[in-house]
Amino acid sequence: YWLYGMYICPDIDTIIYGLSDLLDQDKGWGIKKDTFGFLRQMEIFGEETWFRIGDRDTATHLTRTNMLKNGKSLSDITRWMCEKFAIEIKVMPVTDNTISTRITTNKGKVHLQEYWVKYRGLDPVEGIEYEGVEKARPNPDATNAIHDSELVIIAPGNPLTSIGPMLMLKAIRKELSKNKRKVVAVSPIIGNNAVSGPAGKYMEAAGLEVSAYGVAKFYAEVCSNIVIDTKDRMQTKKIESLNMNVYDTKIRMLNKKTEDALATYLLKQIRV
């Protein structure tokens, strides 16, 4: 998302901050104990300040933007930032090209960030588009990682707006499909409600049933395994009809303990 002339990659930044123990856990984004002097000054200048980026966070976006302007790829920049934050784990964007998720409402088409943050996701969703996806090329490191891995986990993010843009890349979808036996998705839905965020709203707009089965159906082409909440066990046979293996456990992550419990379950219980 472009803002104030800066190129912002919220998911990459959240992962980097999280792995470096800098993430503001209460907000779920940004750097903990960050200050907001930059935004206060932008407000004085009459700029909109609905996208809450802190001062230290702004330094990340400015550095990325300058490096892009100097010819560095997003992959190179992300790798460099991991080094600066002392992260040994590989963090890689699925593509170096820009894919912009647009939400269509009865008021028109807006960027995903505007819809969810600025307008608080209040308007009915009529459609979702991934601008730029047709011209985007996959990051070879990402396709190689899928091929070489022992297990591929699709996190319980929003299927349409967090995971969807990646799946819209034909080469990524093809690689996942070829390796679907070792791909496991974690449902972001319990019962008929999203664990958090507007996943249910987007699924309805895409004509998907808001349920663990709806999630499974969305991922069936690229995934052979799904983890659902124990409360949704009654959907197991229906999901199995999609030729998917079903596992159930408590998937709601409320704190570090429950996060670790789910991660441990995925690594120890999933047999591919």
One Martini backbone bead per residue (centre of mass of N, CA, C, O) as a GRO file, in nm:
protein
  272
    1TYR     BB    1   0.095   0.037   0.024
    2TRP     BB    2   0.048   0.371  -0.056
    3LEU     BB    3   0.200   0.624   0.168
    4TYR     BB    4   0.346   0.918   0.161
    5GLY     BB    5   0.545   0.771  -0.057
    6MET     BB    6   0.515   0.484   0.076
    7TYR     BB    7   0.602   0.140   0.099
    8ILE     BB    8   0.369  -0.092   0.232
    9CYS     BB    9   0.421  -0.415   0.429
   10PRO     BB   10   0.245  -0.545   0.673
   11ASP     BB   11   0.312  -0.853   0.682
   12ILE     BB   12   0.617  -0.843   0.678
   13ASP     BB   13   0.651  -0.657   0.925
   14THR     BB   14   0.505  -0.833   1.135
   15ILE     BB   15   0.699  -1.072   1.111
   16ILE     BB   16   0.962  -0.926   1.179
   17TYR     BB   17   0.873  -0.810   1.453
   18GLY     BB   18   0.800  -1.080   1.580
   19LEU     BB   19   1.086  -1.225   1.546
   20SER     BB   20   1.225  -0.961   1.708
   21ASP     BB   21   1.042  -0.867   1.954
   22LEU     BB   22   0.867  -0.581   1.848
   23LEU     BB   23   0.582  -0.639   1.866
   24ASP     BB   24   0.260  -0.522   1.906
   25GLN     BB   25   0.048  -0.732   2.064
   26ASP     BB   26  -0.207  -0.562   2.114
   27LYS     BB   27  -0.246  -0.471   1.811
   28GLY     BB   28  -0.079  -0.657   1.580
   29TRP     BB   29   0.105  -0.402   1.515
   30GLY     BB   30   0.392  -0.282   1.502
   31ILE     BB   31   0.580  -0.108   1.745
   32LYS     BB   32   0.662  -0.118   2.050
   33LYS     BB   33   0.655   0.190   2.198
   34ASP     BB   34   0.574   0.378   1.996
   35THR     BB   35   0.561   0.676   1.821
   36PHE     BB   36   0.348   0.977   1.677
   37GLY     BB   37   0.477   1.246   1.556
   38PHE     BB   38   0.442   1.224   1.251
   39LEU     BB   39   0.129   1.212   1.248
   40ARG     BB   40   0.077   1.478   1.392
   41GLN     BB   41   0.210   1.649   1.167
   42MET     BB   42   0.027   1.555   0.933
   43GLU     BB   43  -0.231   1.670   1.060
   44ILE     BB   44  -0.142   1.967   1.051
   45PHE     BB   45  -0.117   1.942   0.723
   46GLY     BB   46  -0.401   1.778   0.647
   47GLU     BB   47  -0.368   1.482   0.676
   48GLU     BB   48  -0.437   1.165   0.675
   49THR     BB   49  -0.449   0.929   0.989
   50TRP     BB   50  -0.575   0.625   0.978
   51PHE     BB   51  -0.285   0.516   0.933
   52ARG     BB   52  -0.102   0.373   1.203
   53ILE     BB   53   0.213   0.501   1.202
   54GLY     BB   54   0.508   0.495   1.338
   55ASP     BB   55   0.823   0.615   1.363
   56ARG     BB   56   0.983   0.345   1.333
   57ASP     BB   57   0.806   0.235   1.108
   58THR     BB   58   0.869   0.458   0.902
   59ALA     BB   59   1.165   0.379   0.858
   60THR     BB   60   1.101   0.119   0.710
   61HIS     BB   61   0.943   0.243   0.468
   62LEU     BB   62   1.159   0.440   0.368
   63THR     BB   63   1.382   0.235   0.314
   64ARG     BB   64   1.232   0.062   0.113
   65THR     BB   65   1.167   0.283  -0.095
   66ASN     BB   66   1.459   0.365  -0.159
   67MET     BB   67   1.551   0.081  -0.254
   68LEU     BB   68   1.351   0.059  -0.487
   69LYS     BB   69   1.452   0.321  -0.637
   70ASN     BB   70   1.754   0.169  -0.648
   71GLY     BB   71   1.667  -0.144  -0.760
   72LYS     BB   72   1.554  -0.311  -0.546
   73SER     BB   73   1.413  -0.583  -0.431
   74LEU     BB   74   1.192  -0.711  -0.212
   75SER     BB   75   1.364  -0.957  -0.144
   76ASP     BB   76   1.628  -0.809  -0.077
   77ILE     BB   77   1.510  -0.624   0.142
   78THR     BB   78   1.403  -0.845   0.331
   79ARG     BB   79   1.675  -0.979   0.378
   80TRP     BB   80   1.818  -0.727   0.493
   81MET     BB   81   1.620  -0.679   0.731
   82CYS     BB   82   1.670  -0.944   0.874
   83GLU     BB   83   1.962  -0.876   0.940
   84LYS     BB   84   1.904  -0.612   1.104
   85PHE     BB   85   1.701  -0.796   1.304
   86ALA     BB   86   1.833  -1.079   1.357
   87ILE     BB   87   1.715  -1.290   1.133
   88GLU     BB   88   1.732  -1.631   1.028
   89ILE     BB   89   1.475  -1.650   0.914
   90LYS     BB   90   1.297  -1.691   0.628
   91VAL     BB   91   1.176  -1.407   0.446
   92MET     BB   92   0.926  -1.409   0.175
   93PRO     BB   93   0.804  -1.298  -0.098
   94VAL     BB   94   0.598  -1.417  -0.356
   95THR     BB   95   0.663  -1.128  -0.485
   96ASP     BB   96   0.802  -0.833  -0.658
   97ASN     BB   97   0.529  -0.753  -0.723
   98THR     BB   98   0.230  -0.576  -0.753
   99ILE     BB   99  -0.053  -0.648  -0.537
  100SER     BB  100  -0.390  -0.521  -0.536
  101THR     BB  101  -0.646  -0.510  -0.307
  102ARG     BB  102  -0.992  -0.487  -0.402
  103ILE     BB  103  -1.294  -0.335  -0.284
  104THR     BB  104  -1.636  -0.382  -0.350
  105THR     BB  105  -1.897  -0.150  -0.321
  106ASN     BB  106  -2.174   0.063  -0.320
  107LYS     BB  107  -1.931   0.305  -0.332
  108GLY     BB  108  -1.708   0.124  -0.458
  109LYS     BB  109  -1.354   0.124  -0.503
  110VAL     BB  110  -1.110  -0.009  -0.269
  111HIS     BB  111  -0.871  -0.050  -0.069
  112LEU     BB  112  -0.826  -0.269   0.174
  113GLN     BB  113  -0.722  -0.066   0.390
  114GLU     BB  114  -0.957   0.128   0.362
  115TYR     BB  115  -1.191  -0.058   0.425
  116TRP     BB  116  -1.085  -0.166   0.712
  117VAL     BB  117  -0.964   0.101   0.845
  118LYS     BB  118  -1.115   0.358   0.749
  119TYR     BB  119  -1.423   0.203   0.717
  120ARG     BB  120  -1.446  -0.063   0.906
  121GLY     BB  121  -1.614  -0.273   0.731
  122LEU     BB  122  -1.931  -0.177   0.686
  123ASP     BB  123  -1.965  -0.242   0.400
  124PRO     BB  124  -2.076  -0.417   0.157
  125VAL     BB  125  -1.959  -0.690  -0.026
  126GLU     BB  126  -1.924  -0.741  -0.393
  127GLY     BB  127  -1.598  -0.755  -0.431
  128ILE     BB  128  -1.276  -0.906  -0.546
  129GLU     BB  129  -0.950  -0.777  -0.634
  130TYR     BB  130  -0.624  -0.842  -0.817
  131GLU     BB  131  -0.413  -0.616  -0.889
  132GLY     BB  132  -0.147  -0.739  -1.104
  133VAL     BB  133  -0.148  -1.062  -1.121
  134GLU     BB  134  -0.103  -1.118  -1.430
  135LYS     BB  135   0.202  -0.979  -1.419
  136ALA     BB  136   0.299  -1.149  -1.203
  137ARG     BB  137   0.589  -1.294  -1.048
  138PRO     BB  138   0.738  -1.534  -0.898
  139ASN     BB  139   0.931  -1.628  -0.641
  140PRO     BB  140   1.166  -1.868  -0.657
  141ASP     BB  141   1.201  -1.909  -0.350
  142ALA     BB  142   0.905  -1.990  -0.299
  143THR     BB  143   0.880  -2.238  -0.486
  144ASN     BB  144   1.122  -2.388  -0.358
  145ALA     BB  145   1.008  -2.405  -0.070
  146ILE     BB  146   0.768  -2.581  -0.139
  147HIS     BB  147   0.929  -2.818  -0.265
  148ASP     BB  148   1.146  -2.863  -0.011
  149SER     BB  149   0.946  -2.911   0.195
  150GLU     BB  150   0.778  -3.099   0.448
  151LEU     BB  151   0.586  -2.845   0.524
  152VAL     BB  152   0.276  -2.671   0.452
  153ILE     BB  153   0.143  -2.372   0.600
  154ILE     BB  154  -0.178  -2.240   0.623
  155ALA     BB  155  -0.275  -1.989   0.769
  156PRO     BB  156  -0.542  -1.826   0.965
  157GLY     BB  157  -0.615  -1.641   0.745
  158ASN     BB  158  -0.754  -1.468   0.508
  159PRO     BB  159  -0.845  -1.626   0.225
  160LEU     BB  160  -0.893  -1.366   0.029
  161THR     BB  161  -0.659  -1.139   0.147
  162SER     BB  162  -0.404  -1.313   0.252
  163ILE     BB  163  -0.400  -1.576   0.053
  164GLY     BB  164  -0.527  -1.521  -0.230
  165PRO     BB  165  -0.298  -1.360  -0.381
  166MET     BB  166  -0.106  -1.607  -0.390
  167LEU     BB  167  -0.304  -1.810  -0.540
  168MET     BB  168  -0.323  -1.625  -0.808
  169LEU     BB  169  -0.056  -1.743  -0.865
  170LYS     BB  170  -0.002  -1.984  -1.082
  171ALA     BB  171   0.276  -2.106  -0.984
  172ILE     BB  172   0.193  -2.140  -0.689
  173ARG     BB  173  -0.057  -2.314  -0.730
  174LYS     BB  174   0.090  -2.542  -0.882
  175GLU     BB  175   0.295  -2.617  -0.659
  176LEU     BB  176   0.085  -2.689  -0.446
  177SER     BB  177  -0.068  -2.904  -0.607
  178LYS     BB  178   0.181  -3.097  -0.641
  179ASN     BB  179   0.211  -3.073  -0.294
  180LYS     BB  180  -0.066  -3.127  -0.129
  181ARG     BB  181   0.007  -3.360   0.076
  182LYS     BB  182   0.194  -3.123   0.249
  183VAL     BB  183  -0.067  -2.950   0.287
  184VAL     BB  184  -0.182  -2.723   0.551
  185ALA     BB  185  -0.478  -2.597   0.690
  186VAL     BB  186  -0.607  -2.330   0.888
  187SER     BB  187  -0.885  -2.241   1.025
  188PRO     BB  188  -1.069  -1.916   1.060
  189ILE     BB  189  -1.321  -2.095   1.145
  190ILE     BB  190  -1.596  -2.094   1.388
  191GLY     BB  191  -1.847  -2.216   1.270
  192ASN     BB  192  -1.986  -1.893   1.145
  193ASN     BB  193  -1.706  -1.759   1.245
  194ALA     BB  194  -1.458  -1.554   1.274
  195VAL     BB  195  -1.196  -1.521   1.476
  196SER     BB  196  -1.107  -1.270   1.288
  197GLY     BB  197  -1.233  -1.040   1.122
  198PRO     BB  198  -1.368  -1.036   0.763
  199ALA     BB  199  -1.386  -1.327   0.640
  200GLY     BB  200  -1.693  -1.378   0.617
  201LYS     BB  201  -1.759  -1.141   0.428
  202TYR     BB  202  -1.575  -1.236   0.192
  203MET     BB  203  -1.694  -1.520   0.152
  204GLU     BB  204  -1.976  -1.431   0.075
  205ALA     BB  205  -1.886  -1.264  -0.177
  206ALA     BB  206  -1.757  -1.548  -0.303
  207GLY     BB  207  -1.970  -1.788  -0.236
  208LEU     BB  208  -1.900  -1.889   0.055
  209GLU     BB  209  -1.907  -2.082   0.312
  210VAL     BB  210  -1.926  -2.006   0.660
  211SER     BB  211  -1.685  -2.246   0.715
  212ALA     BB  212  -1.482  -2.508   0.725
  213TYR     BB  213  -1.584  -2.613   0.454
  214GLY     BB  214  -1.542  -2.351   0.292
  215VAL     BB  215  -1.238  -2.351   0.331
  216ALA     BB  216  -1.177  -2.629   0.210
  217LYS     BB  217  -1.292  -2.567  -0.073
  218PHE     BB  218  -1.092  -2.334  -0.137
  219TYR     BB  219  -0.825  -2.544  -0.084
  220ALA     BB  220  -0.851  -2.825  -0.238
  221GLU     BB  221  -0.639  -2.785  -0.480
  222VAL     BB  222  -0.377  -2.719  -0.256
  223CYS     BB  223  -0.502  -2.930  -0.033
  224SER     BB  224  -0.503  -3.230   0.202
  225ASN     BB  225  -0.516  -3.052   0.475
  226ILE     BB  226  -0.710  -2.991   0.785
  227VAL     BB  227  -0.763  -2.760   1.055
  228ILE     BB  228  -1.000  -2.781   1.310
  229ASP     BB  229  -1.227  -2.732   1.531
  230THR     BB  230  -1.380  -2.919   1.770
  231LYS     BB  231  -1.666  -2.779   1.715
  232ASP     BB  232  -1.640  -2.902   1.392
  233ARG     BB  233  -1.660  -3.219   1.370
  234MET     BB  234  -1.935  -3.252   1.204
  235GLN     BB  235  -1.765  -3.175   0.924
  236THR     BB  236  -1.569  -3.403   0.845
  237LYS     BB  237  -1.714  -3.574   0.622
  238LYS     BB  238  -1.760  -3.338   0.428
  239ILE     BB  239  -1.458  -3.277   0.390
  240GLU     BB  240  -1.366  -3.564   0.301
  241SER     BB  241  -1.520  -3.539   0.019
  242LEU     BB  242  -1.256  -3.355  -0.079
  243ASN     BB  243  -0.994  -3.518  -0.015
  244MET     BB  244  -0.949  -3.461   0.303
  245ASN     BB  245  -0.772  -3.425   0.585
  246VAL     BB  246  -0.884  -3.435   0.929
  247TYR     BB  247  -0.826  -3.206   1.196
  248ASP     BB  248  -0.863  -3.161   1.560
  249THR     BB  249  -0.861  -2.855   1.755
  250LYS     BB  250  -0.753  -2.585   1.924
  251ILE     BB  251  -0.739  -2.269   1.732
  252ARG     BB  252  -0.755  -2.055   1.941
  253MET     BB  253  -0.554  -1.759   1.985
  254LEU     BB  254  -0.485  -1.584   2.301
  255ASN     BB  255  -0.179  -1.677   2.346
  256LYS     BB  256   0.125  -1.813   2.374
  257LYS     BB  257   0.030  -2.091   2.465
  258THR     BB  258  -0.180  -2.138   2.227
  259GLU     BB  259   0.021  -2.098   2.001
  260ASP     BB  260   0.216  -2.329   2.076
  261ALA     BB  261   0.007  -2.557   2.068
  262LEU     BB  262  -0.060  -2.537   1.765
  263ALA     BB  263   0.225  -2.564   1.652
  264THR     BB  264   0.282  -2.842   1.778
  265TYR     BB  265   0.055  -2.992   1.643
  266LEU     BB  266   0.145  -2.948   1.349
  267LEU     BB  267   0.436  -3.084   1.383
  268LYS     BB  268   0.330  -3.371   1.529
  269GLN     BB  269   0.034  -3.464   1.392
  270ILE     BB  270   0.104  -3.425   1.104
  271ARG     BB  271   0.059  -3.660   0.831
  272VAL     BB  272   0.244  -3.689   0.501
   0.00000   0.00000   0.00000
